[in-house]
């Protein structure tokens, strides 16, 4: 990758598959972006680039890289695959690009005390994955035919989707008079069976008919 390539990449602005950081000040937070990329569509983290896409560079870029690689190794599980590219923009400053592919070992999560927090990418933000997204990522790693019974709750769901195009977990649970865990299980199963599609959101995910 050349400096021109970096500038062209930065000119696109932050989005689903690209994130800018001026420097690695809070690596424990920045690794969330890498986790989100790996769990969603892959992406590039550029260090030494301003929020507006200006490739201003960072002094001692090698130290920024060291801090990030240490955080990746210690805070992300399962271990994350990535490519690293480092470029000098002048004698004092450089940029670093961490290229994250979509992972076959997802969901990756942040190791934080006793908690496991997975993140996904929604537009230009990295957000905490819901229980449903986590389960779909986990079970989707080994695709297999999903067998389910088309009963009353599925009939209610399909009728609702025919009327309003999308539905949230809470809406479905209330409509079908189901416990939240059972509504969640039903929606996840239908996503894995390619009947529904999940649309992760910062607040409440919603579901639509697939295709």
DOPA-423572 format. One record per residue (C-alpha): residue number from 0; residue in one letter; y, x, z. Coordinates in Angstrom, 1 decimal. Layout:
<lumnus>
lumnu num:NUM | residu:A | v:Y | u:X | w:Z;
...
</lumnus>
This chain:
<lumnus>
lumnu num:0 | residu:X | v:0.0 | u:0.0 | w:0.0;
lumnu num:1 | residu:X | v:3.5 | u:1.3 | w:-0.9;
lumnu num:2 | residu:X | v:6.8 | u:0.7 | w:0.7;
lumnu num:3 | residu:X | v:7.7 | u:-1.5 | w:-2.3;
lumnu num:4 | residu:X | v:4.6 | u:-3.6 | w:-1.6;
lumnu num:5 | residu:X | v:5.7 | u:-4.0 | w:2.1;
lumnu num:6 | residu:X | v:9.2 | u:-5.1 | w:1.0;
lumnu num:7 | residu:X | v:7.7 | u:-7.6 | w:-1.4;
lumnu num:8 | residu:X | v:5.4 | u:-8.9 | w:1.3;
lumnu num:9 | residu:X | v:8.3 | u:-9.1 | w:3.8;
lumnu num:10 | residu:X | v:10.4 | u:-11.0 | w:1.3;
lumnu num:11 | residu:X | v:8.0 | u:-13.9 | w:1.4;
lumnu num:12 | residu:X | v:9.0 | u:-14.6 | w:5.0;
lumnu num:13 | residu:X | v:6.7 | u:-15.5 | w:7.9;
lumnu num:14 | residu:X | v:4.1 | u:-18.1 | w:7.2;
lumnu num:15 | residu:X | v:0.4 | u:-19.1 | w:7.5;
lumnu num:16 | residu:X | v:-0.8 | u:-15.6 | w:6.6;
lumnu num:17 | residu:X | v:2.1 | u:-13.3 | w:7.6;
lumnu num:18 | residu:X | v:3.9 | u:-12.4 | w:10.9;
lumnu num:19 | residu:X | v:6.7 | u:-9.9 | w:11.6;
lumnu num:20 | residu:X | v:7.4 | u:-8.0 | w:14.7;
lumnu num:21 | residu:X | v:10.2 | u:-5.5 | w:15.3;
lumnu num:22 | residu:X | v:8.1 | u:-3.5 | w:17.7;
lumnu num:23 | residu:X | v:5.0 | u:-3.9 | w:19.9;
lumnu num:24 | residu:X | v:6.9 | u:-4.7 | w:23.1;
lumnu num:25 | residu:X | v:4.4 | u:-7.3 | w:24.4;
lumnu num:26 | residu:X | v:1.0 | u:-6.4 | w:22.9;
lumnu num:27 | residu:X | v:-0.8 | u:-8.9 | w:25.1;
lumnu num:28 | residu:X | v:1.1 | u:-11.6 | w:23.3;
lumnu num:29 | residu:X | v:1.1 | u:-10.1 | w:19.8;
lumnu num:30 | residu:X | v:-2.7 | u:-9.9 | w:19.7;
lumnu num:31 | residu:X | v:-2.7 | u:-13.8 | w:19.7;
lumnu num:32 | residu:X | v:-1.3 | u:-13.6 | w:16.2;
lumnu num:33 | residu:X | v:-4.2 | u:-11.4 | w:15.2;
lumnu num:34 | residu:X | v:-6.7 | u:-13.7 | w:16.8;
lumnu num:35 | residu:X | v:-5.1 | u:-16.7 | w:15.0;
lumnu num:36 | residu:X | v:-5.3 | u:-14.9 | w:11.6;
lumnu num:37 | residu:X | v:-9.0 | u:-14.1 | w:12.1;
lumnu num:38 | residu:X | v:-9.8 | u:-17.6 | w:13.2;
lumnu num:39 | residu:X | v:-7.9 | u:-19.3 | w:10.4;
lumnu num:40 | residu:X | v:-7.2 | u:-17.8 | w:6.9;
lumnu num:41 | residu:X | v:-6.7 | u:-14.1 | w:7.6;
lumnu num:42 | residu:X | v:-3.3 | u:-12.5 | w:7.4;
lumnu num:43 | residu:X | v:-1.0 | u:-9.5 | w:7.8;
lumnu num:44 | residu:X | v:1.0 | u:-8.4 | w:10.9;
lumnu num:45 | residu:X | v:3.9 | u:-6.2 | w:10.0;
lumnu num:46 | residu:X | v:5.4 | u:-4.0 | w:12.7;
lumnu num:47 | residu:X | v:8.9 | u:-2.6 | w:12.0;
lumnu num:48 | residu:X | v:10.1 | u:-5.7 | w:10.2;
lumnu num:49 | residu:X | v:12.9 | u:-8.0 | w:11.5;
lumnu num:50 | residu:X | v:12.5 | u:-11.8 | w:11.9;
lumnu num:51 | residu:X | v:14.6 | u:-12.2 | w:8.7;
lumnu num:52 | residu:X | v:12.2 | u:-10.0 | w:6.7;
lumnu num:53 | residu:X | v:14.4 | u:-6.9 | w:6.7;
lumnu num:54 | residu:X | v:12.1 | u:-3.8 | w:6.6;
lumnu num:55 | residu:X | v:14.2 | u:-1.8 | w:9.1;
lumnu num:56 | residu:X | v:11.3 | u:0.3 | w:10.5;
lumnu num:57 | residu:X | v:10.6 | u:1.5 | w:14.0;
lumnu num:58 | residu:X | v:11.0 | u:4.9 | w:15.6;
lumnu num:59 | residu:X | v:7.7 | u:6.6 | w:16.7;
lumnu num:60 | residu:X | v:5.6 | u:4.1 | w:14.7;
lumnu num:61 | residu:X | v:2.5 | u:6.1 | w:15.8;
lumnu num:62 | residu:X | v:3.1 | u:5.0 | w:19.4;
lumnu num:63 | residu:X | v:3.5 | u:1.3 | w:18.3;
lumnu num:64 | residu:X | v:0.1 | u:1.6 | w:16.5;
lumnu num:65 | residu:X | v:-1.5 | u:3.2 | w:19.6;
lumnu num:66 | residu:X | v:-0.3 | u:0.4 | w:21.8;
lumnu num:67 | residu:X | v:-1.6 | u:-2.3 | w:19.4;
lumnu num:68 | residu:X | v:-5.0 | u:-0.7 | w:18.8;
lumnu num:69 | residu:X | v:-5.5 | u:-0.3 | w:22.6;
lumnu num:70 | residu:X | v:-4.7 | u:-4.0 | w:23.1;
lumnu num:71 | residu:X | v:-7.0 | u:-5.1 | w:20.2;
lumnu num:72 | residu:X | v:-9.8 | u:-3.1 | w:21.7;
lumnu num:73 | residu:X | v:-9.3 | u:-4.3 | w:25.3;
lumnu num:74 | residu:X | v:-8.1 | u:-7.9 | w:24.9;
lumnu num:75 | residu:X | v:-9.9 | u:-9.4 | w:21.9;
lumnu num:76 | residu:X | v:-13.5 | u:-10.6 | w:21.9;
lumnu num:77 | residu:X | v:-15.7 | u:-10.5 | w:19.9;
lumnu num:78 | residu:X | v:-14.4 | u:-7.1 | w:18.5;
lumnu num:79 | residu:X | v:-11.9 | u:-7.7 | w:15.7;
lumnu num:80 | residu:X | v:-12.2 | u:-6.1 | w:12.2;
lumnu num:81 | residu:X | v:-9.0 | u:-5.0 | w:10.6;
lumnu num:82 | residu:X | v:-7.4 | u:-2.5 | w:8.2;
lumnu num:83 | residu:X | v:-4.4 | u:-0.4 | w:9.2;
lumnu num:84 | residu:X | v:-1.7 | u:1.0 | w:6.9;
lumnu num:85 | residu:X | v:1.2 | u:3.1 | w:8.1;
lumnu num:86 | residu:X | v:4.2 | u:4.1 | w:6.0;
lumnu num:87 | residu:X | v:7.3 | u:6.1 | w:6.6;
lumnu num:88 | residu:X | v:10.6 | u:4.6 | w:5.4;
lumnu num:89 | residu:X | v:12.6 | u:7.6 | w:6.3;
lumnu num:90 | residu:X | v:12.3 | u:10.8 | w:8.4;
lumnu num:91 | residu:X | v:12.6 | u:8.9 | w:11.7;
lumnu num:92 | residu:X | v:11.2 | u:5.4 | w:11.1;
lumnu num:93 | residu:X | v:8.0 | u:3.8 | w:9.8;
lumnu num:94 | residu:X | v:6.2 | u:0.5 | w:9.5;
lumnu num:95 | residu:X | v:2.6 | u:-0.5 | w:10.3;
lumnu num:96 | residu:X | v:0.6 | u:-3.2 | w:8.6;
lumnu num:97 | residu:X | v:-2.5 | u:-4.7 | w:10.3;
lumnu num:98 | residu:X | v:-4.5 | u:-6.6 | w:7.7;
lumnu num:99 | residu:X | v:-6.9 | u:-9.2 | w:9.3;
lumnu num:100 | residu:X | v:-9.6 | u:-10.8 | w:7.3;
lumnu num:101 | residu:X | v:-11.0 | u:-14.2 | w:8.0;
lumnu num:102 | residu:X | v:-13.8 | u:-13.4 | w:10.5;
lumnu num:103 | residu:X | v:-17.5 | u:-14.3 | w:10.2;
lumnu num:104 | residu:X | v:-17.7 | u:-13.9 | w:14.0;
lumnu num:105 | residu:X | v:-15.0 | u:-16.5 | w:14.9;
lumnu num:106 | residu:X | v:-13.9 | u:-17.9 | w:17.2;
lumnu num:107 | residu:X | v:-12.3 | u:-14.7 | w:18.5;
lumnu num:108 | residu:X | v:-10.5 | u:-15.2 | w:21.8;
lumnu num:109 | residu:X | v:-8.1 | u:-13.5 | w:24.2;
lumnu num:110 | residu:X | v:-9.8 | u:-12.1 | w:27.3;
lumnu num:111 | residu:X | v:-7.5 | u:-13.1 | w:30.1;
lumnu num:112 | residu:X | v:-9.0 | u:-12.9 | w:33.6;
lumnu num:113 | residu:X | v:-11.7 | u:-15.7 | w:33.7;
lumnu num:114 | residu:X | v:-10.2 | u:-17.7 | w:30.8;
lumnu num:115 | residu:X | v:-11.1 | u:-17.6 | w:27.2;
lumnu num:116 | residu:X | v:-8.2 | u:-18.6 | w:24.9;
lumnu num:117 | residu:X | v:-8.7 | u:-19.0 | w:21.2;
lumnu num:118 | residu:X | v:-5.7 | u:-19.2 | w:18.8;
lumnu num:119 | residu:X | v:-5.3 | u:-20.5 | w:15.3;
lumnu num:120 | residu:X | v:-2.5 | u:-20.4 | w:12.7;
lumnu num:121 | residu:X | v:-0.5 | u:-23.5 | w:12.1;
lumnu num:122 | residu:X | v:2.2 | u:-22.9 | w:9.4;
lumnu num:123 | residu:X | v:4.1 | u:-19.9 | w:10.7;
lumnu num:124 | residu:X | v:3.0 | u:-20.2 | w:14.3;
lumnu num:125 | residu:X | v:0.0 | u:-19.2 | w:16.3;
lumnu num:126 | residu:X | v:-1.1 | u:-22.0 | w:18.7;
lumnu num:127 | residu:X | v:-3.9 | u:-22.4 | w:21.2;
lumnu num:128 | residu:X | v:-7.0 | u:-23.9 | w:19.7;
lumnu num:129 | residu:X | v:-8.2 | u:-27.3 | w:21.0;
lumnu num:130 | residu:X | v:-11.7 | u:-27.8 | w:22.3;
lumnu num:131 | residu:X | v:-12.6 | u:-29.5 | w:19.0;
lumnu num:132 | residu:X | v:-11.3 | u:-26.6 | w:16.9;
lumnu num:133 | residu:X | v:-13.1 | u:-24.1 | w:19.1;
lumnu num:134 | residu:X | v:-16.4 | u:-26.0 | w:18.7;
lumnu num:135 | residu:X | v:-16.0 | u:-26.4 | w:14.9;
lumnu num:136 | residu:X | v:-15.3 | u:-22.7 | w:14.5;
lumnu num:137 | residu:X | v:-18.3 | u:-21.8 | w:16.7;
lumnu num:138 | residu:X | v:-20.8 | u:-24.1 | w:15.1;
lumnu num:139 | residu:X | v:-19.4 | u:-23.7 | w:11.6;
lumnu num:140 | residu:X | v:-20.5 | u:-20.0 | w:11.6;
lumnu num:141 | residu:X | v:-24.1 | u:-21.1 | w:10.8;
lumnu num:142 | residu:X | v:-23.7 | u:-24.1 | w:8.4;
lumnu num:143 | residu:X | v:-26.7 | u:-26.5 | w:8.4;
lumnu num:144 | residu:X | v:-27.3 | u:-30.1 | w:7.5;
lumnu num:145 | residu:X | v:-25.8 | u:-32.3 | w:10.2;
lumnu num:146 | residu:X | v:-27.8 | u:-35.5 | w:10.8;
lumnu num:147 | residu:X | v:-25.9 | u:-38.4 | w:12.5;
lumnu num:148 | residu:X | v:-26.4 | u:-42.1 | w:13.0;
lumnu num:149 | residu:X | v:-23.8 | u:-44.4 | w:11.4;
lumnu num:150 | residu:X | v:-23.2 | u:-46.8 | w:14.2;
lumnu num:151 | residu:X | v:-20.5 | u:-48.9 | w:15.8;
lumnu num:152 | residu:X | v:-18.2 | u:-46.1 | w:16.7;
lumnu num:153 | residu:X | v:-18.4 | u:-44.5 | w:13.2;
lumnu num:154 | residu:X | v:-17.7 | u:-47.9 | w:11.7;
lumnu num:155 | residu:X | v:-14.6 | u:-48.4 | w:13.8;
lumnu num:156 | residu:X | v:-13.5 | u:-44.9 | w:12.9;
lumnu num:157 | residu:X | v:-13.9 | u:-45.4 | w:9.2;
lumnu num:158 | residu:X | v:-12.1 | u:-48.7 | w:9.3;
lumnu num:159 | residu:X | v:-9.2 | u:-47.1 | w:11.2;
lumnu num:160 | residu:X | v:-9.0 | u:-44.3 | w:8.7;
lumnu num:161 | residu:X | v:-9.0 | u:-46.7 | w:5.8;
lumnu num:162 | residu:X | v:-5.9 | u:-48.4 | w:7.3;
lumnu num:163 | residu:X | v:-3.8 | u:-45.4 | w:8.5;
lumnu num:164 | residu:X | v:-5.3 | u:-42.3 | w:6.7;
lumnu num:165 | residu:X | v:-5.3 | u:-40.2 | w:10.0;
lumnu num:166 | residu:X | v:-6.3 | u:-40.5 | w:13.6;
lumnu num:167 | residu:X | v:-6.1 | u:-38.4 | w:16.8;
lumnu num:168 | residu:X | v:-8.8 | u:-37.9 | w:19.4;
lumnu num:169 | residu:X | v:-7.0 | u:-40.1 | w:21.9;
lumnu num:170 | residu:X | v:-6.4 | u:-42.9 | w:19.4;
lumnu num:171 | residu:X | v:-10.1 | u:-42.9 | w:18.4;
lumnu num:172 | residu:X | v:-11.3 | u:-42.9 | w:22.0;
lumnu num:173 | residu:X | v:-9.0 | u:-45.8 | w:22.9;
lumnu num:174 | residu:X | v:-9.8 | u:-47.8 | w:19.7;
lumnu num:175 | residu:X | v:-13.6 | u:-47.4 | w:20.1;
lumnu num:176 | residu:X | v:-13.4 | u:-47.7 | w:23.9;
lumnu num:177 | residu:X | v:-15.2 | u:-44.4 | w:24.3;
lumnu num:178 | residu:X | v:-15.1 | u:-41.6 | w:26.9;
lumnu num:179 | residu:X | v:-13.0 | u:-38.7 | w:25.6;
lumnu num:180 | residu:X | v:-16.0 | u:-36.3 | w:25.5;
lumnu num:181 | residu:X | v:-18.0 | u:-38.7 | w:23.4;
lumnu num:182 | residu:X | v:-15.1 | u:-39.4 | w:21.0;
lumnu num:183 | residu:X | v:-14.7 | u:-35.6 | w:20.7;
lumnu num:184 | residu:X | v:-18.4 | u:-35.0 | w:20.0;
lumnu num:185 | residu:X | v:-18.4 | u:-37.7 | w:17.3;
lumnu num:186 | residu:X | v:-15.3 | u:-36.3 | w:15.5;
lumnu num:187 | residu:X | v:-16.6 | u:-32.7 | w:15.7;
lumnu num:188 | residu:X | v:-20.0 | u:-33.8 | w:14.3;
lumnu num:189 | residu:X | v:-18.4 | u:-35.6 | w:11.4;
lumnu num:190 | residu:X | v:-16.2 | u:-32.6 | w:10.5;
lumnu num:191 | residu:X | v:-19.3 | u:-30.4 | w:10.5;
lumnu num:192 | residu:X | v:-21.0 | u:-32.9 | w:8.3;
lumnu num:193 | residu:X | v:-18.1 | u:-32.7 | w:5.8;
lumnu num:194 | residu:X | v:-17.1 | u:-36.3 | w:6.3;
lumnu num:195 | residu:X | v:-13.9 | u:-35.6 | w:8.1;
lumnu num:196 | residu:X | v:-11.3 | u:-32.8 | w:8.0;
lumnu num:197 | residu:X | v:-9.5 | u:-31.6 | w:11.1;
lumnu num:198 | residu:X | v:-5.8 | u:-30.7 | w:11.0;
lumnu num:199 | residu:X | v:-4.8 | u:-28.5 | w:13.9;
lumnu num:200 | residu:X | v:-1.4 | u:-29.1 | w:15.4;
lumnu num:201 | residu:X | v:0.7 | u:-27.7 | w:18.3;
lumnu num:202 | residu:X | v:0.5 | u:-31.0 | w:20.1;
lumnu num:203 | residu:X | v:-2.5 | u:-33.2 | w:19.1;
lumnu num:204 | residu:X | v:-4.8 | u:-32.4 | w:16.2;
lumnu num:205 | residu:X | v:-5.5 | u:-35.2 | w:13.8;
lumnu num:206 | residu:X | v:-8.4 | u:-36.1 | w:11.5;
lumnu num:207 | residu:X | v:-8.6 | u:-37.4 | w:8.0;
lumnu num:208 | residu:X | v:-11.4 | u:-38.3 | w:5.6;
lumnu num:209 | residu:X | v:-12.6 | u:-35.2 | w:3.7;
lumnu num:210 | residu:X | v:-11.5 | u:-35.0 | w:0.1;
</lumnus>
